[in-house]
């Protein structure tokens, strides 16, 4: 498996580029797919001056896709006639977006757009707005503990996990 370590700076730059692509689109509110889409949604909320709601969907465990994404939380808002921007950090297989869009189809919204800074070549859902297509597992800067735990399982020890993380560009201050 190939890995790409995303720095805070890379994520910020790509999200700003994403905001520029969305700018001018008639949207009333962001719905963040949490947890992954929360950081991107917060930045977009600031730049596009939009409120945020969220939907929680669980799709992965230890870097492995579960058979079907599960909706675990939804917003209590009704979204009557509103135009929604559904945001996640990556469109990997597309299953999470499909599950979120099927949920949104049960709401009285007028339109749903999708946005993600990153897509994968094999995704079945290309977001309406995206920035980069990457053919690797993306290690986000807010996933240090989760990455360490998954790498420990994958590589057999915490020591090997930390070595791999350093190879990817993690600094000592991030790992300590």
Buried (B, 14 or more C-beta within 10 A) or exposed (E): EEBBBBEEEBBBEBBBBBBEBBEEBEBBBBBBBBBBBBBBBBBBBEBBEBEBBBBBBBBBEEBEEEEEBEBEEBBEEEBEEBBBBBBBBBBBBBBBBBBBBEBBEEBEBEBBBBBBBBBBEEBEBBBBBBBBEBEEBBBBBBBBEBBBBBBBEBBEEEEEBBEBBEEEEBEEEBEE
